[in-house]
Amino acid sequence: MKGIKGQKRLLSFARRACDDYAMIEDGDVVAVGVSGGKDSLALLITLAGLKRFYPKKFSLIAITIDPAFDEIGKEKADFSPIEKLCDELGIKYHVEKSDIAKIVFDIRKETNPCSLCAKLRRGMLCDTAKKLGANKLALGHHFDDAVQTFMLNLFYEGRIGCFSPVSFLDRSGITVIRPFIYAQEKDLRYFTSAADLPVVESECPANKKTEREEMKKLLNSIERENKGLRHRIFGAMQRAGIDGYKESKLKEYDDE
């Protein structure tokens, strides 16, 4: 996985986030939540690369929570390509079967299922990470996710807030880290296409039909006439210290 276009850029963003927020310490066992999408796969490869030269020594494992969409009539997910990738990277891979799809769509019949699904998935990731001996859980949320989440909370809940770069969860004793908070979606998309990663397409019935997708479209539309809007929103989050965000030592962002 060396020499892939865009890899150095992602490594730079991840290292900066880890340095700014002390995400990784010596001896950490970091579990990477791998959904099978481009963001989590890019994070897995980036952390595997960071591990080779980062001054704080840490180990990696990869965890996939299988929502079991096949139990609600969708195609059964094939995670074997991810297993092969993990073998190539020398990373232990674990798939945890769940009843998330059945709970969300058959039992609860959620009209806006993403929030409950994310909560259930994150809980299982933390429990599985702890079971496997990890003390950190790395998630693939990136710069655009942070801006969208901030705006979603403002629009739909009337509150100022976002997920945090680093969160310690008392119940599980796991610290959740997000090393891609400085990486834009376009950087991840570029790297993923160049690396030809084994992306597992989501079988979720709500895929591409969510409030987040609508917010993404709205922000893209507004930014066409207001270049740099997302960076100004993110900068405001940093200056205000929203949910642990702070100004980076490197304040300039490339928006080309």
N, C-alpha and C positions, 0 to 999 in steps of 0.2 A: 504493500500500500504506500510505498514511498514515491515521491515525485508527482503526485496527482495534482492537476491544476486546481488552485483554490485551497489546497491543504494548508500551506503556510499561513494564509490569511486566517483560517479558522483556528489554527494553533495559536496565533498571535492574540486573537480575541479571547480564547479560552484562558490563556496564561494571564492576560490582563485581569480578567474577572476573578480568577483564582487568587491573584496577588492582591487586588483591591479589597476583596471580601474574605481573605484567609479561608478559602473554601476547603483547601486540602492541607493536612498536617502529616508529619512523619508517622508512618505506621498505619495510616488509614486503610481500611478495606472499603472501596467504593463500588457499590452496586449500580450499574447503569440500567435504567428502565428502558427496555427496547420494545417498542410497540410494533416495529416493523416498518414504520414510516421513515421518510428521508431524514427528518430531524434527529430522531433517536439513533439511527444507524450512523449518521455523520458524527454525532456526539461520541459514540462508542469508538470509532476509528480515531477521532481527534484525541480522546483521553488516552487511548493506547499509544498514540504518538507522543503525547505530553509526558507520559510515564517514563519514556526513555531518557529525558533530559531535565525534568523538573527537579529542583533542589530538594523538595520534600518527597521522600520515597513512599509510594503507595502501591496497592495492588488492586486489581479490577476483577469483577464478576459481572455477568450480564443476566438480566431477568426479563422474561416476557410473561405477562399475564394474559392468558388466552380467555377472551370473553365468551367463547363458545357460541359464536353466531350460527354455527351449524345446527344448534339445538332450537333455533327459531326459523329454520327453513332456508338458511343461507349456505354458501359454500364453506366447507371446512378449511380453515387456514393451514397452510403448509409452511412451517417454520424451519424446515430442513436447510434452506439456503442460508438462513441466519446462523444455524448451528455450524455450517461449513465455514462461514466467515469467522466465527469465533474460534474455530479450530486453527484457522490460518493465523489469527492474531494471538493464539495461545491463551485465550480467555475462557474460563469455565462458563458454560451456558445452562440456564435452568428455565424450563417452561412450567408455569403454575396454572393448572386448569381452574376455571371459575364458573360460577352461575350468573355472571353479571348480565349477559344478554337476556337471560330468562327473567331475572329480577326486574330489570329496567323496562323491557318491552312486553313481557307476558303478565307478570304479577302486578307491577306498579303502573304499567301502561302510561309511561311518562310522555307528555306532549312535547316537553323540552328536556330530552334525556341526558344532555351532555354533562350537566352539573352533577347529577347523581352518579353517572357512569365514572366520571373523573374521581369523585370522592371514593367510590368503591375500589376502583383500580389502584388509587394511591395508597389506600389502606392495606390492600393485599401486597403491593410492592414493598411497603415498609415492613410488614410482618414477615414476608419471604426473605427480604434482605437481612433482617435480624436473625432469622432461622439459619441462614447460610453464613453467618459470622461477619456481616458487613456492619459498619457504623455510620456510613454515609450513603445517600441515595442521590444519584445524579439524574436530572430530568432534562429533556431537550428543548425546553422553552427558550425562545430567542427574543431578540430586540422587538420584532414586530408583534410577537405574542404579548409582551409586556405592555406595549402601547395600546393594543386592542383590548386587553383585559382592563386597563385603567379606564378606557372610554366606555366599555361595556358596563362597568360598575357605575360610572357616572350617568349613563343614559338610562339603564334599566333598573338600577337600585337606588339612585340618588345619593351615592356615597363616593368619597374619595378613597381609593385603595387599589392595590394590585397584589399579585403573588410576590413574595420576598426573594431576593437573590439567595439568601441562606435562612433556613428555618429549622429550629430544633423542635422535634415533636416529643413531648413528654411521655405520651402513652407508649410509644414504641422505643424511645431512646435513640431514634434515628435522626440524623441531621440531613435535611434535603438541600441540595445545592443545584444551582442552575448556571453552569459555566458558559452558556451561549447568550447571556443577556446583552452582550455587545455585538453579536453577530446578526446581520440582517437575513431575512428569508432568501433574498436573492443570492447571498453568499453560499447558503446551504444548497440552494437549487443548482447553482453552478458546479459546486463540488460534487454533488450527487450524480449529476449527469456525466461528469468527467470520470468519476470512479466506477460507474456502472454498478451501483449497489443493489443488493437483492431486496428491493422494496416489496413488502407484502401489502397489497392493496386491501384497505378496510372494507369489510362486508357490512358495516353498520348501516342500518336503514336510514339513519339521520345524516349520513355523510354528505357534506357540501350543502346541507339544508338547515344550517344553524344560525343563531344570532351572531356568532363570531364571524361566520362567513359574510353575513350582511354588513357587519362593522368593517371588515377588511375591504369590502367593495366601496363602502362610504369613504373611508380614509383615503383609498387610492384615488377616488374621484375628486375629493377636495384637494389632494396634494397636486393634482395636475395644474391647478391654478395657484397653489400656495406651496411652492417647492421648499422642502425642508420641514414641513409641518410635523411629521412624526418625530424628528430629532428635537424639535422645540418642545413637544409634549414630553418626551423622555427626559430632556434637560430640566424641565420644570419639576418632574418627579424627583430627579436627583437633588436639585437645589432645595426642594421642600422636605426632603428626607422621607418621602412616602414609603412606608413599610420597609425601611432599612436601606433604600437606595441612597447613594451618595455620589458626589462628583468624582469622576475618574481622575487619576493623575495625568492621563492623556485626555484632554478635553475635546480634541478635534475628531470629528467623524466624517468618513468619506461617504458622500451621498451621490457620487457619480453613477 
